[in-house]
Amino acid sequence: AAGVIQSPRHLIKEKRETATLKCYPIPRHDTVYWYQQGPGQDPQFLISFYEKMQSDKGSIPDRFSAQQFSDYHSELNMSSLELGDSALYFCATPSGEVGELFFGEGSRLTVL
Amino acid sequence: KQEVTQIPAALSVPEGENLVLNCSFTDSAIYNLQWFRQDPGKGLTSLLLIQSSQREQTSGRLNASLDKSSGRSTLYIAASQPGDSATYLCAVAYNQGGKLIFGQGTELSVKP
């Protein structure tokens, strides 16, 4: 079965640069969640979308923005990157009646 | 504040042992609870989901229980194998389609 696809898998940026991460949810699923997992930390919720509208917002810095497109893929845009933004970024899609959450393999961002 | 705690933070057992991982949550009004496995630097793999009305779920050698009133869940792994070595995370959702709040995980090492 098709899963959640994220790209790029790895990204290296310099401080103050901009990065864009992409997420392609399970086909025909209209909800996307973004999480950030710092080294040795648990995943922290950033933002979510349902039917292309923002549905919830967590601890997402003002330097970050995200959107969901008509094909339901989502992009997380990060500007003025800081060293502390180095982390694994996951997106996830709920599936089934009980909303079990399925995660992508993540995008590892390294800020130098 | 809604928090999730996992004990122990790390666990090392010899192959073949049965083991229990613990998860507690401060706000018992959960919608569901999900257990995940994460290998180093990898994505999160969903293991089991328990709805708030359920007491337990089983999948192969894994059994997850939920005691909502006391704010606790356990993940029981039978006949552990070296391939079970990973970090196990529990996460709770407080409404349908809601974000997950994660514990910090238990790092399990199963020695041959």
Chai-1 contact restraints between the chains, C-beta under 6 A:
chainA,res_idxA,chainB,res_idxB,connection_type,confidence,min_distance_angstrom,max_distance_angstrom,comment,restraint_id
A,D42,B,F102,contact,1.0,0.0,6.0,A-B,restraint_1
A,D42,B,Q104,contact,1.0,0.0,6.0,A-B,restraint_2
A,P43,B,F102,contact,1.0,0.0,6.0,A-B,restraint_3
A,F45,B,K99,contact,1.0,0.0,6.0,A-B,restraint_4
A,D56,B,K99,contact,1.0,0.0,6.0,A-B,restraint_5
A,V98,B,L49,contact,1.0,0.0,6.0,A-B,restraint_6
A,V98,B,Q51,contact,1.0,0.0,6.0,A-B,restraint_7
A,G99,B,Q96,contact,1.0,0.0,6.0,A-B,restraint_8
A,E100,B,S46,contact,1.0,0.0,6.0,A-B,restraint_9
A,E100,B,L49,contact,1.0,0.0,6.0,A-B,restraint_10
A,F103,B,G43,contact,1.0,0.0,6.0,A-B,restraint_11
A,F103,B,L44,contact,1.0,0.0,6.0,A-B,restraint_12
A,G104,B,G43,contact,1.0,0.0,6.0,A-B,restraint_13
A,E105,B,G43,contact,1.0,0.0,6.0,A-B,restraint_14
A,G106,B,G43,contact,1.0,0.0,6.0,A-B,restraint_15
